[in-house]
Amino acid sequence: MGKIRGITKEVLLLLAALFFLSPIYIIIVNSFKDRRELYENALALPGKFSFQYYLEAMEKMNFLTALGNSLYITIFSVVIIVVLSSMTAWMLARTDNKLSKIIFMTFIATMLIPFQTLMMPLMQLMSTITNTLHIPMFNTREGLIFMHVGFSSSISVFLYHGFIKSIPITLEEAATIDGASKFGVFWKIIFPMLKPITVTVMILNVINIWNDYLLPSLTLTDKGLRTIPLSTFYFFGEFTIKWNLAMAGLMLTIIPVVIFYVLAQKHIIKGIGEGAVK
């Protein structure tokens, strides 16, 4: 009976894996087809494997420029999020008063608010900042980075806060007795111990920022500033959709973040568990 149950479980897991991987299969096989092959049978293998459509998609997307923009925005956003969120979480975790608890609960509450509900107020606020303080928030990569940092800080602070609570405060007290400053205690004692949760925060934010379409579409209008997700929209016209090129473009979008995830995946479960439970 136990053997039958085990086999049934494995079959169900295999079917679930095939179900979730089927969209990836469809994207891959159709990225090598011409439009005729694609419309005849979207599930069949292509007649021949040629990178012609990848090269054409790269040219249409202005891929290298879009890749540079995505890398710039993602890297700087993630670095700033890691630095600010870890420091904020440390101060909130080590400050035991009502104000710190209120601030932390405010971070938690903002995690429950969908971006779509804040979309229009955010655009109005950014427009006000641009007009009154003359700080360009629209059509600049730095403005988009500023917004990404704001929207991604809540979950990052939450994960760091839980992890820091598991670190004995005696380590910080010993460093302080030895003459270390607050700044020194954090960067020399605390931050190196945050490596597992830092990797997790990086993975989550890289995936979120790299794949984001809505926020860049609201703030970037210059073609030279488009990110990769924005560039793939080129293939979805008003009257026609170039599906084979779109599939190739989507694969070019997916590959970098998949490589990053594969290289760092072993840390994500450990980091989330330690950050959210402890």
C-alpha positions in Angstrom: 0.0 0.0 0.0 2.8 2.3 0.9 4.6 1.6 -2.4 1.5 2.4 -4.4 1.1 5.6 -2.5 4.7 6.6 -3.2 4.3 5.9 -6.9 1.1 7.9 -7.0 2.8 10.8 -5.3 5.7 10.7 -7.8 3.3 10.6 -10.8 1.4 13.6 -9.4 4.6 15.5 -8.9 5.8 14.7 -12.4 2.5 15.9 -13.9 2.6 19.1 -11.8 6.2 19.7 -13.0 5.2 19.1 -16.7 2.2 21.5 -16.2 4.4 24.3 -14.9 7.2 23.7 -17.4 4.8 23.6 -20.4 4.8 27.4 -21.0 8.7 27.4 -21.0 8.6 24.5 -23.6 6.1 26.5 -25.8 8.3 29.6 -25.7 11.5 27.7 -26.5 10.2 25.6 -29.4 8.3 28.5 -31.0 11.2 30.9 -30.8 12.9 28.7 -33.5 9.9 28.6 -35.9 8.7 30.9 -38.7 5.2 32.2 -38.5 3.7 29.4 -40.7 5.1 26.6 -38.5 4.0 28.4 -35.4 0.4 28.7 -36.5 0.2 25.2 -37.9 1.2 23.5 -34.6 2.4 25.5 -31.6 3.4 22.4 -29.7 5.4 20.6 -32.4 9.2 20.8 -32.6 10.5 23.2 -35.3 11.6 21.9 -38.7 15.1 23.2 -38.0 16.8 24.9 -35.2 18.1 28.3 -36.3 19.1 31.3 -34.3 17.9 33.6 -37.1 14.9 34.8 -35.1 17.0 35.5 -32.0 19.3 37.7 -34.1 16.4 39.5 -35.6 14.7 39.9 -32.2 17.9 41.3 -30.8 18.1 43.9 -33.6 14.5 44.9 -33.3 14.7 45.2 -29.5 18.0 47.1 -29.5 19.0 44.3 -27.2 22.4 45.4 -26.0 21.1 48.9 -25.0 18.1 47.4 -23.3 20.3 44.8 -21.5 22.6 47.6 -20.3 19.6 49.6 -19.0 18.2 46.6 -17.2 21.6 45.7 -15.7 22.1 49.3 -14.5 18.7 49.6 -13.0 18.7 46.2 -11.4 22.2 46.2 -9.9 22.0 49.7 -8.4 18.5 49.1 -7.1 19.4 45.9 -5.4 22.6 47.3 -3.9 20.8 50.2 -2.4 17.9 48.0 -1.2 20.4 45.6 0.5 22.3 48.4 2.3 19.3 50.5 3.4 17.0 47.6 4.3 19.6 45.8 6.4 20.6 48.9 8.3 16.9 49.8 8.9 16.0 46.3 10.0 19.0 46.2 12.4 18.0 49.5 14.1 14.4 48.4 14.4 15.3 45.0 15.8 17.7 46.5 18.4 15.5 49.4 19.4 12.8 48.2 21.8 10.2 51.0 21.9 6.8 51.8 20.6 8.1 54.0 17.7 10.3 51.3 16.3 7.4 48.8 16.5 5.0 51.2 14.8 7.6 51.8 12.0 8.1 48.1 11.6 4.4 47.4 11.4 4.1 50.1 8.8 6.6 48.3 6.7 4.6 45.1 7.1 1.3 46.9 6.2 2.7 48.3 3.0 3.5 44.8 1.8 -0.3 44.2 1.6 -1.0 47.1 -0.7 -1.0 46.3 -4.4 1.0 48.5 -6.7 -2.0 49.1 -8.9 -3.8 51.0 -6.2 -0.8 53.4 -5.7 0.0 53.8 -9.4 -1.8 57.1 -10.1 -1.0 58.7 -6.8 2.7 57.8 -7.3 2.8 59.4 -10.7 1.2 62.5 -9.3 3.8 62.6 -6.4 6.7 62.1 -8.8 5.3 64.9 -11.0 5.1 67.2 -8.0 8.7 66.4 -7.0 9.9 67.1 -10.6 8.0 70.4 -10.8 8.8 71.8 -7.4 12.2 70.4 -6.6 13.4 70.2 -10.2 14.6 66.6 -9.6 13.9 64.6 -12.8 11.9 61.5 -11.7 10.5 60.7 -15.1 12.4 59.3 -18.1 15.6 58.8 -16.0 17.0 55.5 -14.8 17.8 57.1 -11.5 14.2 58.1 -10.9 13.1 54.5 -11.6 15.8 53.2 -9.2 14.4 55.5 -6.5 10.9 54.1 -7.0 12.1 50.5 -7.1 13.9 51.0 -3.8 10.8 52.4 -2.2 8.5 49.6 -3.3 11.0 46.8 -2.5 12.1 47.9 0.9 9.1 46.5 2.9 9.7 42.8 2.2 13.5 43.3 2.5 13.2 44.9 5.9 10.8 42.2 7.0 13.2 39.4 6.0 16.3 41.1 7.5 14.4 41.9 10.7 13.5 38.3 11.4 17.0 37.1 10.7 18.7 39.8 12.9 16.5 38.8 15.8 18.2 35.4 15.8 21.7 37.0 16.2 22.8 37.2 19.9 23.1 40.8 21.0 26.0 39.8 23.1 28.2 39.9 20.0 27.4 43.6 19.5 27.9 44.4 23.2 31.4 42.7 23.1 32.4 44.7 20.0 31.2 47.9 21.6 33.2 47.2 24.8 36.3 46.7 22.5 35.7 50.2 21.2 33.8 49.6 17.9 31.4 52.4 16.8 27.8 51.7 15.8 28.8 51.8 12.2 31.7 49.4 12.8 29.5 47.0 14.8 27.1 46.8 11.9 29.5 46.4 9.0 32.2 44.3 10.8 30.0 42.1 13.0 26.3 42.1 11.8 26.4 42.4 8.0 28.8 39.5 7.4 26.4 37.3 9.4 23.5 38.3 7.1 24.9 36.5 4.1 22.2 33.9 3.7 19.3 36.4 4.0 21.2 38.9 1.9 21.4 36.4 -1.0 17.6 35.7 -0.6 16.8 39.4 -0.6 19.0 39.9 -3.7 17.3 37.0 -5.6 13.8 38.1 -4.8 14.5 41.7 -5.8 16.5 40.8 -8.9 13.7 38.7 -10.2 11.1 41.4 -9.4 13.0 44.4 -10.8 14.4 42.6 -13.9 10.9 41.3 -14.9 9.0 44.5 -14.1 7.1 46.0 -17.0 4.4 48.2 -15.4 6.6 50.7 -13.5 9.1 51.3 -16.3 6.3 51.7 -18.8 4.9 54.5 -16.6 8.3 56.3 -16.1 10.4 55.6 -19.2 9.4 57.0 -22.6 12.8 57.5 -24.3 13.6 54.5 -26.5 17.2 54.6 -25.4 16.2 54.0 -21.8 13.9 51.0 -22.3 14.5 47.9 -20.3 14.3 44.4 -21.8 10.7 43.8 -20.8 9.7 47.1 -22.4 11.6 46.2 -25.5 9.7 43.0 -26.0 6.5 45.0 -26.3 7.8 46.0 -29.7 6.6 42.7 -31.1 3.0 43.2 -29.9 1.5 45.7 -32.4 -2.0 47.1 -32.6 -3.0 44.9 -35.6 -0.4 42.1 -35.6 1.7 40.1 -33.3 5.1 38.7 -34.4 4.8 35.6 -32.2 8.0 33.9 -33.2 10.1 37.1 -32.6 8.2 37.7 -29.4 9.1 34.2 -28.2 12.7 34.8 -29.0 12.6 38.1 -27.2 11.0 36.6 -24.2 13.8 33.9 -24.1 16.4 36.6 -24.2 14.6 38.3 -21.2 14.4 35.1 -19.2 17.9 33.7 -19.7 19.9 36.2 -17.5 17.7 36.0 -14.5 17.4 32.2 -14.8 21.2 31.9 -14.8 21.4 34.2 -11.7 18.7 32.2 -9.9 20.4 28.8 -10.7 23.7 30.1 -9.3 22.1 31.3 -6.0 19.1 29.0 -5.5 20.6 27.0 -2.7 20.4 30.1 -0.4 16.8 31.1 -1.1 14.9 28.5 1.0 17.4 28.7 3.9 17.3 32.5 3.9 13.5 32.8 3.7 13.0 30.2 6.4 15.5 31.9 8.8 14.3 35.4 8.0 10.6 34.8 8.3 10.4 32.2 11.1 13.1 33.1 13.7 
